[in-house]
Structures are given as structure tokens and as C-alpha cells.
Amino acid sequence: MLTGLNCSDTIPETGNAVYVFEGDVTPDDFTSEDEDDTDIDPVTTSLLSYDVITEVYSYEVGFLSEGPYTLAFTCMASSDDEKDNLMMFNTPDNVDVIAGEDTYFPID
């Protein structure tokens, strides 16, 4: 994952995040320059953390309303700001959140 498409930075431990979008959508970055209200901004994001004992990356997102979401991994999160950046996402996937249940979804 960290060596996949668009993840060629020299410090693979930085900029890794999962972006969460409401519904089944094409992922985009955070933007404040959305003049025509057509930009799709994420509901939330979660940085990946690395467990040195298990050698596994993980993420956690809490308190989402029930419904469908699109999850997308990027290794370019450290360059995301209020401008419309060319963010590249790997492995966008759809997942349904059910009220009262924990939802586990691996990003491969």
C-alpha cells in the first residue's frame, strides 16, 4: 500500500491517511475554493498509525451516521490544504455503516 501508485515519497511513514466520503462517490481533497458547490469534500479523515510490534498499519474513524460511505487511501495527505490540490487516491472502496455496530474495513 505505501509503495503503491503515487506513493513514492522518501518518507513512507508520513502523509498516509484514509479519507471518508458520504455515499458512493469519486474521492476528492479538502477544498475551500468550491464556488459552484460541485466539489466532494470528505466527511472526515484518519491518519494511519504503525504498530512496531505487529508491523501493521491501522486507522480508526469514529461516530459516523448510519449509511453508505466511500473510503479512500492516500499517501499525499500531508500536502492537502485549502487549495484544490491534485490528490491521488488508491483503493477507493464502498462500505456500509450500520447503527450500533462496529464496522471493520481493511485498506489493502
PyRosetta script that sets phi, psi and omega in degrees:
from pyrosetta import init, pose_from_sequence

init()
pose = pose_from_sequence("MLTGLNCSDTIPETGNAVYVFEGDVTPDDFTSEDEDDTDIDPVTTSLLSYDVITEVYSYEVGFLSEGPYTLAFTCMASSDDEKDNLMMFNTPDNVDVIAGEDTYFPID")
pose.set_psi(1, -49.7)
pose.set_omega(1, -177.3)
pose.set_phi(2, -75.4)
pose.set_psi(2, -11.4)
pose.set_omega(2, 176.0)
pose.set_phi(3, -109.5)
pose.set_psi(3, 12.0)
pose.set_omega(3, -177.4)
pose.set_phi(4, -78.4)
pose.set_psi(4, -169.4)
pose.set_omega(4, 179.6)
pose.set_phi(5, -51.2)
pose.set_psi(5, 131.4)
pose.set_omega(5, 176.7)
pose.set_phi(6, 70.2)
pose.set_psi(6, 13.2)
pose.set_omega(6, 179.5)
pose.set_phi(7, -117.4)
pose.set_psi(7, 62.6)
pose.set_omega(7, -176.4)
pose.set_phi(8, -109.7)
pose.set_psi(8, 18.8)
pose.set_omega(8, -179.4)
pose.set_phi(9, -69.4)
pose.set_psi(9, 163.9)
pose.set_omega(9, -174.9)
pose.set_phi(10, -81.8)
pose.set_psi(10, -12.0)
pose.set_omega(10, 178.3)
pose.set_phi(11, -123.1)
pose.set_psi(11, 89.1)
pose.set_omega(11, -173.7)
pose.set_phi(12, -67.7)
pose.set_psi(12, -8.8)
pose.set_omega(12, 179.8)
pose.set_phi(13, -84.4)
pose.set_psi(13, -4.3)
pose.set_omega(13, -176.6)
pose.set_phi(14, -114.7)
pose.set_psi(14, 153.8)
pose.set_omega(14, 174.0)
pose.set_phi(15, 76.6)
pose.set_psi(15, 10.1)
pose.set_omega(15, -177.0)
pose.set_phi(16, -93.6)
pose.set_psi(16, 121.8)
pose.set_omega(16, -176.8)
pose.set_phi(17, -151.2)
pose.set_psi(17, 157.3)
pose.set_omega(17, 171.3)
pose.set_phi(18, -107.4)
pose.set_psi(18, 125.7)
pose.set_omega(18, 176.3)
pose.set_phi(19, -99.0)
pose.set_psi(19, 138.1)
pose.set_omega(19, -178.2)
pose.set_phi(20, -115.7)
pose.set_psi(20, 124.2)
pose.set_omega(20, -179.4)
pose.set_phi(21, -118.2)
pose.set_psi(21, 142.6)
pose.set_omega(21, 178.0)
pose.set_phi(22, -77.3)
pose.set_psi(22, 131.0)
pose.set_omega(22, 178.3)
pose.set_phi(23, 85.9)
pose.set_psi(23, -175.4)
pose.set_omega(23, 178.0)
pose.set_phi(24, -95.1)
pose.set_psi(24, 96.5)
pose.set_omega(24, -171.4)
pose.set_phi(25, -133.0)
pose.set_psi(25, 169.4)
pose.set_omega(25, 171.9)
pose.set_phi(26, -90.0)
pose.set_psi(26, 121.6)
pose.set_omega(26, -175.5)
pose.set_phi(27, -60.4)
pose.set_psi(27, 148.0)
pose.set_omega(27, 176.6)
pose.set_phi(28, -145.6)
pose.set_psi(28, 172.1)
pose.set_omega(28, -177.8)
pose.set_phi(29, -89.6)
pose.set_psi(29, 177.8)
pose.set_omega(29, 172.0)
pose.set_phi(30, -71.5)
pose.set_psi(30, 132.1)
pose.set_omega(30, -179.8)
pose.set_phi(31, -142.2)
pose.set_psi(31, 134.0)
pose.set_omega(31, 172.7)
pose.set_phi(32, -103.8)
pose.set_psi(32, -1.2)
pose.set_omega(32, -176.9)
pose.set_phi(33, -96.5)
pose.set_psi(33, 26.3)
pose.set_omega(33, -175.3)
pose.set_phi(34, -84.6)
pose.set_psi(34, 83.8)
pose.set_omega(34, -175.2)
pose.set_phi(35, -73.9)
pose.set_psi(35, -31.1)
pose.set_omega(35, -177.3)
pose.set_phi(36, -102.6)
pose.set_psi(36, 9.8)
pose.set_omega(36, 175.8)
pose.set_phi(37, 57.9)
pose.set_psi(37, 36.0)
pose.set_omega(37, 178.2)
pose.set_phi(38, -109.9)
pose.set_psi(38, -6.4)
pose.set_omega(38, -178.4)
pose.set_phi(39, -75.2)
pose.set_psi(39, 143.2)
pose.set_omega(39, 178.6)
pose.set_phi(40, -103.2)
pose.set_psi(40, 107.0)
pose.set_omega(40, 178.0)
pose.set_phi(41, -94.7)
pose.set_psi(41, 148.8)
pose.set_omega(41, 178.0)
pose.set_phi(42, -69.0)
pose.set_psi(42, 150.8)
pose.set_omega(42, 174.7)
pose.set_phi(43, -72.1)
pose.set_psi(43, -41.2)
pose.set_omega(43, 179.1)
pose.set_phi(44, -160.8)
pose.set_psi(44, 171.9)
pose.set_omega(44, 175.6)
pose.set_phi(45, -136.7)
pose.set_psi(45, 163.9)
pose.set_omega(45, 175.7)
pose.set_phi(46, -142.8)
pose.set_psi(46, 126.1)
pose.set_omega(46, 175.2)
pose.set_phi(47, -72.7)
pose.set_psi(47, 146.7)
pose.set_omega(47, 175.4)
pose.set_phi(48, -79.2)
pose.set_psi(48, 144.6)
pose.set_omega(48, 174.1)
pose.set_phi(49, -120.0)
pose.set_psi(49, 150.9)
pose.set_omega(49, -176.7)
pose.set_phi(50, -113.7)
pose.set_psi(50, 127.4)
pose.set_omega(50, 176.9)
pose.set_phi(51, -95.6)
pose.set_psi(51, 112.8)
pose.set_omega(51, -176.0)
pose.set_phi(52, -68.7)
pose.set_psi(52, -23.2)
pose.set_omega(52, 179.4)
pose.set_phi(53, -77.0)
pose.set_psi(53, -49.5)
pose.set_omega(53, -178.5)
pose.set_phi(54, -88.4)
pose.set_psi(54, -13.8)
pose.set_omega(54, -177.6)
pose.set_phi(55, 58.9)
pose.set_psi(55, 41.6)
pose.set_omega(55, -178.2)
pose.set_phi(56, -126.1)
pose.set_psi(56, 137.7)
pose.set_omega(56, 172.3)
pose.set_phi(57, -87.5)
pose.set_psi(57, 144.2)
pose.set_omega(57, 177.9)
pose.set_phi(58, -144.9)
pose.set_psi(58, 167.6)
pose.set_omega(58, 176.7)
pose.set_phi(59, -147.6)
pose.set_psi(59, 161.1)
pose.set_omega(59, 177.3)
pose.set_phi(60, -144.4)
pose.set_psi(60, 133.0)
pose.set_omega(60, 176.5)
pose.set_phi(61, -125.2)
pose.set_psi(61, 130.5)
pose.set_omega(61, -177.5)
pose.set_phi(62, -119.3)
pose.set_psi(62, 159.0)
pose.set_omega(62, 170.3)
pose.set_phi(63, 59.0)
pose.set_psi(63, 52.9)
pose.set_omega(63, 172.8)
pose.set_phi(64, -96.7)
pose.set_psi(64, 144.4)
pose.set_omega(64, 174.5)
pose.set_phi(65, -68.7)
pose.set_psi(65, 156.2)
pose.set_omega(65, 177.7)
pose.set_phi(66, -61.8)
pose.set_psi(66, 141.5)
pose.set_omega(66, 177.0)
pose.set_phi(67, 143.8)
pose.set_psi(67, -178.0)
pose.set_omega(67, -179.7)
pose.set_phi(68, -83.7)
pose.set_psi(68, 144.4)
pose.set_omega(68, 178.8)
pose.set_phi(69, -139.3)
pose.set_psi(69, 155.6)
pose.set_omega(69, 171.1)
pose.set_phi(70, -109.9)
pose.set_psi(70, 127.3)
pose.set_omega(70, 175.9)
pose.set_phi(71, -107.1)
pose.set_psi(71, 135.7)
pose.set_omega(71, -179.2)
pose.set_phi(72, -140.4)
pose.set_psi(72, 132.3)
pose.set_omega(72, 178.3)
pose.set_phi(73, -92.3)
pose.set_psi(73, 141.3)
pose.set_omega(73, 171.2)
pose.set_phi(74, -140.1)
pose.set_psi(74, 149.8)
pose.set_omega(74, 172.7)
pose.set_phi(75, -106.5)
pose.set_psi(75, 13.5)
pose.set_omega(75, -177.8)
pose.set_phi(76, -110.9)
pose.set_psi(76, 16.0)
pose.set_omega(76, -174.6)
pose.set_phi(77, -61.6)
pose.set_psi(77, -30.3)
pose.set_omega(77, -178.6)
pose.set_phi(78, -67.6)
pose.set_psi(78, -15.4)
pose.set_omega(78, 178.2)
pose.set_phi(79, -100.8)
pose.set_psi(79, 3.3)
pose.set_omega(79, -179.6)
pose.set_phi(80, -82.1)
pose.set_psi(80, 126.8)
pose.set_omega(80, 177.9)
pose.set_phi(81, -140.6)
pose.set_psi(81, -159.8)
pose.set_omega(81, -176.8)
pose.set_phi(82, -75.6)
pose.set_psi(82, -9.9)
pose.set_omega(82, 178.2)
pose.set_phi(83, -84.3)
pose.set_psi(83, 160.3)
pose.set_omega(83, 178.0)
pose.set_phi(84, -80.0)
pose.set_psi(84, 95.8)
pose.set_omega(84, -178.0)
pose.set_phi(85, -89.0)
pose.set_psi(85, 158.7)
pose.set_omega(85, 173.7)
pose.set_phi(86, -86.5)
pose.set_psi(86, 84.5)
pose.set_omega(86, 179.7)
pose.set_phi(87, -85.4)
pose.set_psi(87, 136.1)
pose.set_omega(87, 176.9)
pose.set_phi(88, -109.3)
pose.set_psi(88, 128.9)
pose.set_omega(88, 179.6)
pose.set_phi(89, -113.3)
pose.set_psi(89, 138.8)
pose.set_omega(89, 173.8)
pose.set_phi(90, -108.0)
pose.set_psi(90, 150.8)
pose.set_omega(90, 173.1)
pose.set_phi(91, 52.0)
pose.set_psi(91, 52.5)
pose.set_omega(91, 172.8)
pose.set_phi(92, -68.0)
pose.set_psi(92, 134.2)
pose.set_omega(92, -179.0)
pose.set_phi(93, -138.1)
pose.set_psi(93, 152.9)
pose.set_omega(93, 177.1)
pose.set_phi(94, -100.9)
pose.set_psi(94, 141.5)
pose.set_omega(94, -179.9)
pose.set_phi(95, -144.5)
pose.set_psi(95, 144.2)
pose.set_omega(95, 176.9)
pose.set_phi(96, -102.7)
pose.set_psi(96, 129.6)
pose.set_omega(96, 176.1)
pose.set_phi(97, -97.4)
pose.set_psi(97, 129.8)
pose.set_omega(97, -179.3)
pose.set_phi(98, -111.5)
pose.set_psi(98, 132.0)
pose.set_omega(98, -177.5)
pose.set_phi(99, -57.5)
pose.set_psi(99, 135.3)
pose.set_omega(99, 176.3)
pose.set_phi(100, 80.0)
pose.set_psi(100, 3.1)
pose.set_omega(100, -179.2)
pose.set_phi(101, -123.0)
pose.set_psi(101, 148.1)
pose.set_omega(101, 170.9)
pose.set_phi(102, -80.2)
pose.set_psi(102, 138.2)
pose.set_omega(102, 178.2)
pose.set_phi(103, -114.5)
pose.set_psi(103, 123.5)
pose.set_omega(103, 178.0)
pose.set_phi(104, -109.3)
pose.set_psi(104, 129.7)
pose.set_omega(104, 179.9)
pose.set_phi(105, -144.5)
pose.set_psi(105, 112.3)
pose.set_omega(105, 179.5)
pose.set_phi(106, -76.2)
pose.set_psi(106, 142.4)
pose.set_omega(106, 172.5)
pose.set_phi(107, -102.5)
pose.set_psi(107, 113.6)
pose.set_omega(107, -178.1)
pose.set_phi(108, -96.2)
pose.dump_pdb("model.pdb")
